[in-house]
Amino acid sequence: QLVEFGGGSVQPGGSLTLSCAASGGAFHRSWMYWVRQAPGKEIEWVSSMWTGGGPQYYADIVKGRFVMSSDNENRVLYLQMNELKPEDTARYFCATTRDGSTRGRGTQVTVSS
């Protein structure tokens, strides 16, 4: 089970940190993903990482602004989002699949002035 937290409303240029509590499975050695879905659009991959160690991977549109990390002891996944833009407005999900087919219920992020 995946449960996301931390969404909200923020002005352009602001920051938010999303969290995802994961239960079940071998979290400490798993591929984990953040994906998002804007209204009327398809699910979009944002970032991914192997929780057992190694680099994180980011979509070009968020590279340099978002940072993905994990706390394996507490089974929590994070997405630190900086320099937010209106086009980052979406519902954000943590997922165990890149296409988001296995994901939590999500948390809404709204970026507007």
Buried (B, 14 or more C-beta within 10 A) or exposed (E): EBBBEBBEEBEEEBEBEBBBBBEEEEBEEBEBBBBBBBEEEEBBBBBBBBBEEEEBBBBEEBEEBBBBBBEBEEBBBBBBBBEBBEEBBBBBBBBBBEEBEEBBEBBEBBBEE
